[in-house]
Amino acid sequence: MPTPYSFIIIKGKAEALHIEFFKLESNGTYAVRFKNNPTFYHYRNDDVEWIKESQNHDVSQCKVYVGGVERYGLAEIRSFQQGEKRHWRITYRNGCVRDYMHGTIKVDESCISDKEARNVFEFLRRVAQTNELGKDDTHEGILSSIYGCVPFISPELAIAPYLNPMRYKVDKRKSAELVFPFGCNASQIKAITAAFENQISVIQGPPGTGKTQTILNIIANLVIQEKTVLVVSNNNSATANVLNKLEKYKFDFIAATLGSNANKLAFIENQKSIPEELQNWAYTKEYLEKESLELAAVRKQLEKVFRNQEIVAHTKQVLADAELEWEHFKKDNDIGEDTFSLKKDVSSSRLISLWLQYQAFAENEKLVNKNLINRLWNSIRWRWANLTRKFLLGLRSELNKENLQETIVEIQSLFYKKRISELKYTIALSEAELKSVDANLLSKSYRQYRLTS
């Protein structure tokens, strides 16, 4: 007889619950007699998997789905590990027992059944108890009561990696080709892309920065992907604003204003079986392919515009900081704008590297061991530094072993001047590219393509 908690697979089928007699014979074959059948069957060792070890799972911390439908009335859940595969035996409270092969059912075990995750969740629950919202002599508070209503947390929920990041990993997705029919800018493209690639995404900004426009673009992409979306808020005006914008573009027929029972009833009573607007949404495959190619070309140009706009904005800020530092540096070192100048074209990155090298050289010179080998190596370094200073950089300051500050100041000055020059050139280059295109016309053209195709 098989042990009560073993799992037997014969020729790819779970048979343990159907077996009356089971024995491994001396010749290496299995003798099997099934229930309600007197005949003995013999199976080769290769045709049989006998899994003798099982693991019991807390029924209160598990949810079982068969064919995508949750099963209730669970009395016991056991799993049987076979390499990378996991098989299941589910016992129901009505006495029914079922064996399921790997992949035929889904068993979600709550995150808070894990000790590490449970401790983090308990910490969050206790923190919630300090929130004063809704708290009085008879109520522990709204946030605390919400935590008290969470008996189960699926490992697929976005909170799982925050409860135990070592066990549950953040689910990063690669977003499909996104569209922006309601207009966009560079930051909105980044925000929407992040929203589709991450389990949780927070988009914030002051009034007038395009948050509603961003929501509309998110809705559009979800509709294209044949998904549904729930828009919620702690006040009605925010959701009404989204609906009003959809009405403006004549897309409000895809939305249902729910919430209160009155709203739900009104929606059910007034909805049409097939909206008339859908009749105008039918296009041939050839037309859509042509529109997609034209749209891709416009979007590529628009992304280049956004990229240049970002470069200009960021570089101007860096330039302002560099110019301010340069002014302070000139005052601190009593030098003028033209005290030092480069004889050869050397990049700012090369100059800052030399700046750091000479600074380190000056500090190490005071600590260097004066044995013969070190003195020889130090002499070679000095000679190379002198050649670099004179012939490669054309520096005017003398290389004084006892005082390198004059050389360092000259290199610092040249770095600031070159850095400012490079930043100005970057701005001029991006601004020239921006002048060559009409960003508003491109954006309008892109919106028109998306709203009509």
C-alpha positions as a Python dict, from the first residue, in 0.01 Angstrom:
ca = {
    (1, 'M'): (0, 0, 0),
    (2, 'P'): (125, 352, -73),
    (3, 'T'): (169, 578, 227),
    (4, 'P'): (-131, 810, 287),
    (5, 'Y'): (75, 1114, 194),
    (6, 'S'): (254, 988, -117),
    (7, 'F'): (190, 1092, -476),
    (8, 'I'): (203, 831, -754),
    (9, 'I'): (230, 917, -1122),
    (10, 'I'): (185, 634, -1373),
    (11, 'K'): (249, 712, -1738),
    (12, 'G'): (201, 1083, -1672),
    (13, 'K'): (-124, 1053, -1475),
    (14, 'A'): (-185, 1104, -1102),
    (15, 'E'): (-312, 765, -982),
    (16, 'A'): (-248, 746, -605),
    (17, 'L'): (-611, 804, -510),
    (18, 'H'): (-726, 522, -743),
    (19, 'I'): (-481, 257, -617),
    (20, 'E'): (-572, -26, -374),
    (21, 'F'): (-237, -209, -378),
    (22, 'F'): (108, -80, -479),
    (23, 'K'): (443, -257, -445),
    (24, 'L'): (792, -236, -592),
    (25, 'E'): (890, -594, -677),
    (26, 'S'): (1237, -752, -675),
    (27, 'N'): (1264, -737, -1057),
    (28, 'G'): (1231, -358, -1048),
    (29, 'T'): (873, -339, -1173),
    (30, 'Y'): (570, -208, -986),
    (31, 'A'): (271, -430, -911),
    (32, 'V'): (-47, -221, -901),
    (33, 'R'): (-409, -310, -830),
    (34, 'F'): (-663, -34, -872),
    (35, 'K'): (-970, 12, -656),
    (36, 'N'): (-1276, -191, -762),
    (37, 'N'): (-1056, -394, -996),
    (38, 'P'): (-911, -737, -897),
    (39, 'T'): (-654, -741, -1177),
    (40, 'F'): (-286, -675, -1102),
    (41, 'Y'): (-98, -453, -1349),
    (42, 'H'): (278, -437, -1382),
    (43, 'Y'): (462, -121, -1484),
    (44, 'R'): (824, -61, -1567),
    (45, 'N'): (1022, 156, -1329),
    (46, 'D'): (1051, 429, -1598),
    (47, 'D'): (671, 456, -1617),
    (48, 'V'): (622, 528, -1247),
    (49, 'E'): (707, 825, -1021),
    (50, 'W'): (658, 758, -650),
    (51, 'I'): (691, 1076, -442),
    (52, 'K'): (690, 981, -76),
    (53, 'E'): (753, 1320, 89),
    (54, 'S'): (489, 1590, 114),
    (55, 'Q'): (450, 1935, 262),
    (56, 'N'): (138, 2051, 442),
    (57, 'H'): (20, 2409, 375),
    (58, 'D'): (-188, 2626, 605),
    (59, 'V'): (-537, 2628, 450),
    (60, 'S'): (-614, 2969, 604),
    (61, 'Q'): (-317, 3119, 417),
    (62, 'C'): (-382, 2963, 75),
    (63, 'K'): (-615, 3016, -218),
    (64, 'V'): (-671, 2743, -477),
    (65, 'Y'): (-776, 2811, -837),
    (66, 'V'): (-888, 2534, -1076),
    (67, 'G'): (-947, 2648, -1432),
    (68, 'G'): (-910, 3006, -1311),
    (69, 'V'): (-1198, 2967, -1063),
    (70, 'E'): (-1131, 2985, -691),
    (71, 'R'): (-1225, 2675, -491),
    (72, 'Y'): (-1374, 2705, -144),
    (73, 'G'): (-1438, 2464, 143),
    (74, 'L'): (-1074, 2355, 171),
    (75, 'A'): (-978, 2116, 453),
    (76, 'E'): (-618, 2028, 365),
    (77, 'I'): (-357, 2125, 106),
    (78, 'R'): (-47, 1914, 41),
    (79, 'S'): (226, 1959, -215),
    (80, 'F'): (465, 1699, -359),
    (81, 'Q'): (793, 1820, -506),
    (82, 'Q'): (933, 1644, -814),
    (83, 'G'): (1244, 1833, -918),
    (84, 'E'): (1123, 2169, -1049),
    (85, 'K'): (762, 2048, -1059),
    (86, 'R'): (512, 2066, -775),
    (87, 'H'): (202, 1846, -763),
    (88, 'W'): (-93, 1900, -532),
    (89, 'R'): (-348, 1707, -326),
    (90, 'I'): (-651, 1907, -218),
    (91, 'T'): (-890, 1774, 45),
    (92, 'Y'): (-1226, 1949, 72),
    (93, 'R'): (-1440, 1976, 383),
    (94, 'N'): (-1710, 1758, 222),
    (95, 'G'): (-1461, 1470, 216),
    (96, 'C'): (-1373, 1491, -153),
    (97, 'V'): (-999, 1448, -231),
    (98, 'R'): (-839, 1545, -564),
    (99, 'D'): (-485, 1508, -700),
    (100, 'Y'): (-361, 1770, -945),
    (101, 'M'): (-53, 1748, -1164),
    (102, 'H'): (193, 2036, -1188),
    (103, 'G'): (50, 2327, -1386),
    (104, 'T'): (-313, 2212, -1379),
    (105, 'I'): (-406, 2426, -1077),
    (106, 'K'): (-281, 2742, -916),
    (107, 'V'): (-216, 2766, -543),
    (108, 'D'): (-142, 3110, -401),
    (109, 'E'): (14, 3108, -58),
    (110, 'S'): (-25, 3435, 131),
    (111, 'C'): (290, 3640, 177),
    (112, 'I'): (218, 3677, 546),
    (113, 'S'): (253, 3303, 594),
    (114, 'D'): (625, 3376, 555),
    (115, 'K'): (782, 3486, 887),
    (116, 'E'): (994, 3766, 736),
    (117, 'A'): (702, 3915, 543),
    (118, 'R'): (468, 3872, 840),
    (119, 'N'): (703, 4070, 1065),
    (120, 'V'): (721, 4357, 815),
    (121, 'F'): (344, 4358, 773),
    (122, 'E'): (298, 4362, 1150),
    (123, 'F'): (533, 4660, 1172),
    (124, 'L'): (328, 4846, 910),
    (125, 'R'): (8, 4757, 1095),
    (126, 'R'): (145, 4901, 1419),
    (127, 'V'): (259, 5217, 1243),
    (128, 'A'): (-96, 5251, 1104),
    (129, 'Q'): (-228, 5249, 1462),
    (130, 'T'): (-55, 5584, 1521),
    (131, 'N'): (-257, 5751, 1243),
    (132, 'E'): (-522, 5975, 1398),
    (133, 'L'): (-763, 5970, 1104),
    (134, 'G'): (-1099, 5835, 1226),
    (135, 'K'): (-964, 5748, 1570),
    (136, 'D'): (-1174, 5805, 1884),
    (137, 'D'): (-1263, 5625, 2207),
    (138, 'T'): (-1448, 5346, 2025),
    (139, 'H'): (-1259, 5327, 1692),
    (140, 'E'): (-892, 5244, 1637),
    (141, 'G'): (-873, 5456, 1322),
    (142, 'I'): (-948, 5411, 952),
    (143, 'L'): (-599, 5305, 843),
    (144, 'S'): (-556, 5061, 1130),
    (145, 'S'): (-895, 4900, 1064),
    (146, 'I'): (-802, 4853, 697),
    (147, 'Y'): (-489, 4659, 797),
    (148, 'G'): (-709, 4447, 1022),
    (149, 'C'): (-919, 4347, 720),
    (150, 'V'): (-625, 4197, 529),
    (151, 'P'): (-608, 3823, 612),
    (152, 'F'): (-446, 3726, 279),
    (153, 'I'): (-186, 3886, 52),
    (154, 'S'): (-117, 3718, -282),
    (155, 'P'): (254, 3689, -377),
    (156, 'E'): (156, 3837, -714),
    (157, 'L'): (52, 4167, -556),
    (158, 'A'): (287, 4462, -582),
    (159, 'I'): (329, 4479, -203),
    (160, 'A'): (496, 4133, -188),
    (161, 'P'): (853, 4247, -275),
    (162, 'Y'): (830, 4518, -8),
    (163, 'L'): (736, 4263, 259),
    (164, 'N'): (1020, 4024, 173),
    (165, 'P'): (1245, 4136, -116),
    (166, 'M'): (1466, 3827, -81),
    (167, 'R'): (1179, 3588, -155),
    (168, 'Y'): (947, 3794, -378),
    (169, 'K'): (1101, 3982, -667),
    (170, 'V'): (984, 4304, -829),
    (171, 'D'): (803, 4226, -1154),
    (172, 'K'): (956, 4443, -1426),
    (173, 'R'): (773, 4430, -1758),
    (174, 'K'): (879, 4547, -2099),
    (175, 'S'): (610, 4779, -2226),
    (176, 'A'): (455, 4730, -2565),
    (177, 'E'): (467, 5006, -2824),
    (178, 'L'): (289, 5290, -2647),
    (179, 'V'): (80, 5563, -2805),
    (180, 'F'): (8, 5916, -2685),
    (181, 'P'): (-311, 6029, -2865),
    (182, 'F'): (-383, 6308, -2617),
    (183, 'G'): (-46, 6477, -2660),
    (184, 'C'): (267, 6446, -2451),
    (185, 'N'): (602, 6585, -2356),
    (186, 'A'): (928, 6415, -2257),
    (187, 'S'): (843, 6379, -1888),
    (188, 'Q'): (495, 6241, -1966),
    (189, 'I'): (642, 5979, -2200),
    (190, 'K'): (879, 5870, -1923),
    (191, 'A'): (599, 5863, -1665),
    (192, 'I'): (364, 5656, -1883),
    (193, 'T'): (641, 5416, -1987),
    (194, 'A'): (730, 5367, -1618),
    (195, 'A'): (364, 5303, -1534),
    (196, 'F'): (347, 5016, -1783),
    (197, 'E'): (684, 4866, -1687),
    (198, 'N'): (643, 4865, -1307),
    (199, 'Q'): (396, 4713, -1062),
    (200, 'I'): (360, 5045, -879),
    (201, 'S'): (414, 5387, -1031),
    (202, 'V'): (359, 5726, -868),
    (203, 'I'): (308, 6026, -1095),
    (204, 'Q'): (295, 6361, -921),
    (205, 'G'): (312, 6725, -1013),
    (206, 'P'): (154, 7063, -936),
    (207, 'P'): (-167, 7176, -1110),
    (208, 'G'): (-131, 7239, -1481),
    (209, 'T'): (155, 6997, -1543),
    (210, 'G'): (-58, 6751, -1743),
    (211, 'K'): (-157, 6480, -1495),
    (212, 'T'): (-506, 6441, -1645),
    (213, 'Q'): (-354, 6429, -1992),
    (214, 'T'): (-122, 6155, -1867),
    (215, 'I'): (-419, 5960, -1726),
    (216, 'L'): (-597, 5984, -2062),
    (217, 'N'): (-292, 5843, -2241),
    (218, 'I'): (-270, 5557, -1990),
    (219, 'I'): (-639, 5480, -2048),
    (220, 'A'): (-587, 5486, -2426),
    (221, 'N'): (-302, 5234, -2407),
    (222, 'L'): (-500, 5001, -2181),
    (223, 'V'): (-797, 5012, -2419),
    (224, 'I'): (-568, 4930, -2713),
    (225, 'Q'): (-434, 4633, -2514),
    (226, 'E'): (-798, 4520, -2462),
    (227, 'K'): (-775, 4575, -2085),
    (228, 'T'): (-1003, 4754, -1843),
    (229, 'V'): (-903, 5036, -1610),
    (230, 'L'): (-1055, 5168, -1287),
    (231, 'V'): (-1012, 5539, -1220),
    (232, 'V'): (-1068, 5626, -855),
    (233, 'S'): (-1018, 5932, -638),
    (234, 'N'): (-1100, 6059, -290),
    (235, 'N'): (-1316, 6327, -451),
    (236, 'N'): (-1566, 6327, -737),
    (237, 'S'): (-1422, 6630, -916),
    (238, 'A'): (-1100, 6447, -1010),
    (239, 'T'): (-1281, 6155, -1178),
    (240, 'A'): (-1533, 6394, -1335),
    (241, 'N'): (-1241, 6585, -1486),
    (242, 'V'): (-1115, 6270, -1658),
    (243, 'L'): (-1465, 6193, -1791),
    (244, 'N'): (-1507, 6552, -1916),
    (245, 'K'): (-1182, 6524, -2112),
    (246, 'L'): (-1301, 6197, -2267),
    (247, 'E'): (-1628, 6369, -2361),
    (248, 'K'): (-1431, 6651, -2522),
    (249, 'Y'): (-1266, 6401, -2759),
    (250, 'K'): (-1595, 6203, -2799),
    (251, 'F'): (-1456, 5895, -2623),
    (252, 'D'): (-1681, 5907, -2318),
    (253, 'F'): (-1883, 5609, -2448),
    (254, 'I'): (-1600, 5377, -2335),
    (255, 'A'): (-1642, 5492, -1973),
    (256, 'A'): (-1895, 5414, -1701),
    (257, 'T'): (-1951, 5652, -1411),
    (258, 'L'): (-1996, 5419, -1116),
    (259, 'G'): (-1942, 5464, -743),
    (260, 'S'): (-2284, 5528, -593),
    (261, 'N'): (-2582, 5295, -645),
    (262, 'A'): (-2760, 5575, -832),
    (263, 'N'): (-2472, 5605, -1079),
    (264, 'K'): (-2463, 5229, -1134),
    (265, 'L'): (-2838, 5214, -1193),
    (266, 'A'): (-2827, 5509, -1436),
    (267, 'F'): (-2544, 5346, -1631),
    (268, 'I'): (-2726, 5013, -1665),
    (269, 'E'): (-3057, 5174, -1764),
    (270, 'N'): (-2910, 5413, -2022),
    (271, 'Q'): (-2633, 5210, -2185),
    (272, 'K'): (-2656, 5115, -2551),
    (273, 'S'): (-2586, 4764, -2675),
    (274, 'I'): (-2340, 4880, -2941),
    (275, 'P'): (-2228, 5246, -2936),
    (276, 'E'): (-2276, 5421, -3268),
    (277, 'E'): (-1923, 5561, -3242),
    (278, 'L'): (-1776, 5214, -3290),
    (279, 'Q'): (-1911, 5203, -3645),
    (280, 'N'): (-1653, 5462, -3745),
    (281, 'W'): (-1364, 5265, -3592),
    (282, 'A'): (-1342, 4998, -3861),
    (283, 'Y'): (-1033, 5033, -4083),
    (284, 'T'): (-869, 4800, -4331),
    (285, 'K'): (-541, 4630, -4241),
    (286, 'E'): (-363, 4817, -4523),
    (287, 'Y'): (-486, 5153, -4396),
    (288, 'L'): (-372, 5080, -4040),
    (289, 'E'): (-27, 4967, -4159),
    (290, 'K'): (13, 5287, -4364),
    (291, 'E'): (-97, 5503, -4068),
    (292, 'S'): (139, 5318, -3835),
    (293, 'L'): (438, 5388, -4059),
    (294, 'E'): (352, 5757, -4086),
    (295, 'L'): (291, 5775, -3714),
    (296, 'A'): (627, 5612, -3636),
    (297, 'A'): (806, 5869, -3850),
    (298, 'V'): (631, 6160, -3676),
    (299, 'R'): (696, 6012, -3333),
    (300, 'K'): (1066, 5966, -3411),
    (301, 'Q'): (1093, 6334, -3498),
    (302, 'L'): (894, 6431, -3190),
    (303, 'E'): (1115, 6224, -2961),
    (304, 'K'): (1420, 6397, -3107),
    (305, 'V'): (1259, 6733, -3029),
    (306, 'F'): (1187, 6626, -2671),
    (307, 'R'): (1543, 6498, -2633),
    (308, 'N'): (1688, 6830, -2750),
    (309, 'Q'): (1453, 7025, -2524),
    (310, 'E'): (1571, 6821, -2227),
    (311, 'I'): (1936, 6869, -2324),
    (312, 'V'): (1893, 7246, -2348),
    (313, 'A'): (1709, 7274, -2016),
    (314, 'H'): (1953, 7051, -1827),
    (315, 'T'): (2266, 7200, -1986),
    (316, 'K'): (2155, 7557, -1910),
    (317, 'Q'): (2122, 7464, -1543),
    (318, 'V'): (2468, 7301, -1543),
    (319, 'L'): (2609, 7605, -1723),
    (320, 'A'): (2463, 7844, -1465),
    (321, 'D'): (2623, 7642, -1183),
    (322, 'A'): (2960, 7625, -1364),
    (323, 'E'): (2962, 8001, -1432),
    (324, 'L'): (2882, 8074, -1067),
    (325, 'E'): (3165, 7847, -951),
    (326, 'W'): (3402, 8013, -1199),
    (327, 'E'): (3320, 8360, -1065),
    (328, 'H'): (3388, 8251, -706),
    (329, 'F'): (3708, 8074, -814),
    (330, 'K'): (3843, 8390, -983),
    (331, 'K'): (3777, 8598, -671),
    (332, 'D'): (3927, 8341, -435),
    (333, 'N'): (4246, 8310, -642),
    (334, 'D'): (4274, 8676, -755),
    (335, 'I'): (4280, 8596, -1127),
    (336, 'G'): (4102, 8740, -1431),
    (337, 'E'): (3907, 8593, -1718),
    (338, 'D'): (4215, 8582, -1945),
    (339, 'T'): (4490, 8511, -1691),
    (340, 'F'): (4531, 8159, -1831),
    (341, 'S'): (4458, 8021, -2177),
    (342, 'L'): (4497, 7685, -2354),
    (343, 'K'): (4747, 7655, -2638),
    (344, 'K'): (4599, 7326, -2753),
    (345, 'D'): (4244, 7192, -2763),
    (346, 'V'): (4210, 6974, -2452),
    (347, 'S'): (3871, 6851, -2329),
    (348, 'S'): (3738, 6944, -1986),
    (349, 'S'): (3732, 6576, -1887),
    (350, 'R'): (4106, 6553, -1963),
    (351, 'L'): (4171, 6868, -1762),
    (352, 'I'): (3978, 6753, -1457),
    (353, 'S'): (4167, 6422, -1473),
    (354, 'L'): (4496, 6615, -1471),
    (355, 'W'): (4366, 6835, -1190),
    (356, 'L'): (4301, 6530, -973),
    (357, 'Q'): (4631, 6368, -1071),
    (358, 'Y'): (4837, 6675, -976),
    (359, 'Q'): (4639, 6712, -654),
    (360, 'A'): (4712, 6351, -561),
    (361, 'F'): (5074, 6397, -675),
    (362, 'A'): (5116, 6694, -442),
    (363, 'E'): (4972, 6504, -146),
    (364, 'N'): (5176, 6187, -211),
    (365, 'E'): (5504, 6382, -253),
    (366, 'K'): (5493, 6475, 115),
    (367, 'L'): (5452, 6109, 220),
    (368, 'V'): (5675, 5927, -28),
    (369, 'N'): (5941, 5688, 111),
    (370, 'K'): (6288, 5822, 22),
    (371, 'N'): (6456, 5487, -56),
    (372, 'L'): (6653, 5452, -380),
    (373, 'I'): (6379, 5284, -588),
    (374, 'N'): (6115, 5534, -483),
    (375, 'R'): (6343, 5830, -551),
    (376, 'L'): (6415, 5694, -901),
    (377, 'W'): (6047, 5633, -976),
    (378, 'N'): (5957, 5975, -840),
    (379, 'S'): (6217, 6139, -1064),
    (380, 'I'): (6065, 5970, -1372),
    (381, 'R'): (5717, 6088, -1275),
    (382, 'W'): (5839, 6444, -1232),
    (383, 'R'): (6009, 6447, -1572),
    (384, 'W'): (5692, 6316, -1743),
    (385, 'A'): (5477, 6569, -1559),
    (386, 'N'): (5708, 6847, -1675),
    (387, 'L'): (5692, 6732, -2039),
    (388, 'T'): (5311, 6710, -2021),
    (389, 'R'): (5285, 7052, -1863),
    (390, 'K'): (5511, 7227, -2115),
    (391, 'F'): (5459, 7059, -2449),
    (392, 'L'): (5119, 6887, -2436),
    (393, 'L'): (4925, 7146, -2238),
    (394, 'G'): (5138, 7455, -2280),
    (395, 'L'): (5100, 7555, -1912),
    (396, 'R'): (5297, 7862, -1807),
    (397, 'S'): (5333, 7789, -1434),
    (398, 'E'): (5654, 7633, -1307),
    (399, 'L'): (5643, 7278, -1175),
    (400, 'N'): (5768, 7327, -821),
    (401, 'K'): (5804, 7011, -614),
    (402, 'E'): (5769, 7206, -294),
    (403, 'N'): (5459, 7394, -409),
    (404, 'L'): (5232, 7258, -683),
    (405, 'Q'): (4946, 7492, -599),
    (406, 'E'): (5029, 7736, -882),
    (407, 'T'): (5011, 7455, -1139),
    (408, 'I'): (4690, 7319, -987),
    (409, 'V'): (4524, 7663, -995),
    (410, 'E'): (4616, 7704, -1363),
    (411, 'I'): (4468, 7363, -1451),
    (412, 'Q'): (4153, 7443, -1248),
    (413, 'S'): (4113, 7773, -1433),
    (414, 'L'): (4151, 7607, -1770),
    (415, 'F'): (3900, 7340, -1670),
    (416, 'Y'): (3631, 7597, -1583),
    (417, 'K'): (3687, 7791, -1904),
    (418, 'K'): (3681, 7481, -2122),
    (419, 'R'): (3380, 7333, -1941),
    (420, 'I'): (3178, 7653, -1988),
    (421, 'S'): (3276, 7664, -2355),
    (422, 'E'): (3166, 7302, -2408),
    (423, 'L'): (2832, 7359, -2236),
    (424, 'K'): (2760, 7666, -2450),
    (425, 'Y'): (2841, 7468, -2762),
    (426, 'T'): (2604, 7184, -2659),
    (427, 'I'): (2322, 7434, -2601),
    (428, 'A'): (2383, 7607, -2934),
    (429, 'L'): (2384, 7273, -3119),
    (430, 'S'): (2055, 7153, -2966),
    (431, 'E'): (1886, 7491, -3011),
    (432, 'A'): (1986, 7492, -3378),
    (433, 'E'): (1822, 7151, -3424),
    (434, 'L'): (1509, 7273, -3246),
    (435, 'K'): (1483, 7574, -3478),
    (436, 'S'): (1489, 7343, -3779),
    (437, 'V'): (1154, 7181, -3684),
    (438, 'D'): (815, 7305, -3572),
    (439, 'A'): (756, 7122, -3241),
    (440, 'N'): (395, 7241, -3205),
    (441, 'L'): (308, 7127, -3557),
    (442, 'L'): (469, 6786, -3498),
    (443, 'S'): (281, 6742, -3169),
    (444, 'K'): (-48, 6842, -3330),
    (445, 'S'): (14, 6609, -3623),
    (446, 'Y'): (94, 6320, -3386),
    (447, 'R'): (-226, 6373, -3186),
    (448, 'Q'): (-431, 6391, -3506),
    (449, 'Y'): (-286, 6061, -3633),
    (450, 'R'): (-364, 5884, -3305),
    (451, 'L'): (-713, 6023, -3261),
    (452, 'T'): (-819, 5930, -3614),
    (453, 'S'): (-650, 5591, -3656),
}
